[in-house]
């Protein structure tokens, strides 16, 4: 008997081993086998009859029975093809740590679904979406898997649902026990992050994704796919019910709902605060607080309510202080990035480089500047203006807490009297086509965190931006209509897919040569737009990093695979490394 085994290596290839007499192995089982002179853990993906002469033997089975069902193997094979990642890396990234030593806990074989009946995924956006999910899971008797964006959220949901946890916030032994308990049916509900996506629940289970829009659902590393897409595929294979929860769904998910691939549940309007803009065009920014924000802070303090001030650390683009116009790449439509040395403007997509202009092309103004407020400077100004208030950048219990956009994730609903965006333009100007979407999601999150009679104050040079108007009107359609029009015109997702190809080497010239080799291998392929390679090397380092972006149709991974697969994982050391990121979330 011959076993084909995949490992956590960049090469998308199965290695063949002889199955020793007396060793019982099955597809989906973890085994230990020799590879490149040492023992490594892999997963058996195929068994076949044949002459094992000349093949190295498997060393042992890590568990006595398979940990992965045929459905899980099919799901991960699809994920590897979609992400241009290796099958072994995809599989092993989604499994709990293996038991140490030869002994292993008994694992029940995962159940296989009966003939799957397709169910359309559901999108829940209303203000009671999380309460409704908890009620649904409490009422239903079936198994459920809840995927949270991070381990802090996973911990909260595990406590709320009295569920087993499968994420890095618990010990390795606890993760293994949760996996085994789910496989035996001893735990009905499992909560986790991406590492729980293959949790062995008896199908059809209820699958739920918390905060579908959160970029944490697609961090760097295998599996290089969004958790949403893996759950969509799993639900289709198993016939499971899938619930996507988000007040501000990603543009891709909203578009699928409009295309009737996803059912969008009605979202009745909930309580909503005033969203007020403070127009900062033409104002010399020597103080971070406008009069409307100063008054809102004072009023909240007099009523004993907390205030949250949101500051972006990034000053990544050049804009006109007089009319608010942002300097954009004429070819790609994204804001041009302004490095710290301010010597040139750079497009993060097409590598265009321009000298900073002397005046604004829109109004002729000469006051062109980056946006420069950070939390420390804002704190100094607030303390000077409100010396009797407790102001902090660390404690959430302070009367005024100052933080980056991540602060909004920590604020419970209706918990503060005011949220102020010191400079929304610092978010809108990020050289990324998703900048408007992320700014809008933060505005909406701020409105949900504020008490119904409180205020969200938005200081901006773009008070008429559709992201702001959407939040003011509590009308998602305003945002999606304009954003989809912008993306359709310039060929961004969901209308075209992006792939970011990065190269890394000890020397910059070698990284550049490798990037150019990859780009050359793709030229001539039909239906693709290939942007020139650009340097992504960190400042003051000798390490070379280059990258370029490819734009193409829905089957982009399959068009790229024949040219890129031979280059992936086969270069090491000074020769450099190639990495592929399908559907990148950070394009700046």
Order of alpha helices (4+ residues) and beta strands (2+ residues): beta-beta-beta-beta-beta-alpha-alpha-beta-alpha-beta-alpha-beta-alpha-beta-beta-alpha-beta-alpha-beta-beta-alpha-beta-beta-beta-beta-beta-beta-alpha-beta-beta-beta-alpha-alpha-beta-alpha-alpha-beta-alpha-beta-beta-beta-alpha-beta
